[in-house]
Amino acid sequence: MTTAPNIFISYRRDDSPASAGRLYDRLADTFPRDALFMDVDTMVPGVDFVSELDEAVLGCNVLLAIIGRNWLSTTSPDGRRRIENPEDFVRIEIATALRHDIRVIPVLVDGAQMPVADDLTDELKPMARRHAVELSHSRFTADSERLAQSLQHASQAAHVAVVAVPDVSLAHHLSQVRIFGAALTVFVIIASGALANLTADPGTTYWLTRTGIASTVWAAANVMVGPAVALKLWLPRFSLPHFWGVLGATFAALAAMASMHQLLLAFYFTEIPDDASGSMETIINLGLREIPESLVAGVTLGYFLSQALGGWFPGGGGPGFVPRMIAIWTATGTAYAVANFLLIAIMEATAATGSGAEAALVARATARMWSDTLLFGSAWALGFVLTFLFAARSAEP
């Protein structure tokens, strides 16, 4: 089974936007849209755009350089050719691809001629030796069809070759700044739900009833949408289908956790006693319920996240991507469950020893409010780091 190539379409908006858009639509008939990158409109404000473009290009294995009649002669307001400006987007895109041995295909449109080496900057001169493809207006359908077939055949050959060449990780496709930025963002979003505890009514027992409907909805919404929002903010080429896929994976994991919770209550355990003096029974029930619930959620989350993110990674994450994702998220879910259980048990036992059973109940509710947000956010952050550093491989070592 072959995978679609990730294709970066480089073009000048004041030179050949119509031809670039037409080619994009044609390629979208053959390849998944999330395998095509065309515009830089999704750049995160405030980031280094050179690094942003580098990462976007590095996430692809083919760059189509759309060259129209004005591609080479277009000038900046100061009269200098844009191709001579080190901060020119098109120059950065093509130079990055050439520097990293990514396949560059010059695509000539609107009757343009292939630039000669003397007309290009030093870092772009190697493009002059690349075989160009011409897309004429009268034969656009046939020409673009041949280009699409060529890309398909090249992808099949590359897939066969890559199986024999191990690649230890996909970290080179995504900088550590973005990895840890996404991790920190998801932690902040989810952990912000803990602020609802500041408005809690200490006279009630469980935090869901202590914080009120608005604070509860805020905390729950952050847990549900925080992961997808964090990835959308930090990952290049993270499309809307990826966003909805991650959101769906989160809902599936939460549903699996809730279902396991109800199953355990129905067949094995009774409700946790309100009398905190039965501390051993409380600890046993908490431990035997929290851990299997988180295990089920971790397996569910790992599987559905692998489906949602597989199209983002080159080669779909490579062989073994799904089991590695399941292992990573099961481990982080179990770590969350153990840490959550220990924190609640310690706080409850401490309060019961010092102030009695009623204080222990309040301590349990308080601990759960903080742990369900701070520790859950930490688990997600850890899962992101492990996913982007270790989950994806282009081939098994």
Secondary structure, 3 states (H helix, E strand, C coil): CCCCCCEEEECCCCCCHHHHHHHHHHHHCCCCHHHEECCCCCCCCCCCHHHHHHHHHHCCCEEEEEECCCCCCCECCCCCEHHHCCCCHHHHHHHHHHHCCCEEEEEEECCCCCCCHHHCCHHHHHHHHCCCEEECCCCHHHHHHHHHHHHHHHHHHHHHHHCCCCECCCHHHCCHHHHHHHHHHHHHHHHHHHHHHHHCCCCCCCHHHHCHHHHHHHHHHHHHHHHHHHHHHHCCCCCHHHHHHHHHHHHHHHHHHHHHHHHHHHHCCCCCCCCCCCHHHHHHHHHHHHHHHHHHHHHHHHHHHHHHHCCCCHHHHCCCHHHHHHHHHHHHHHHHHHHHHHHHHHHHHHHHHHHCHHHHHHHHHHHHHHHHHHHHHHHHHHHHHHHHHHHCCCECC
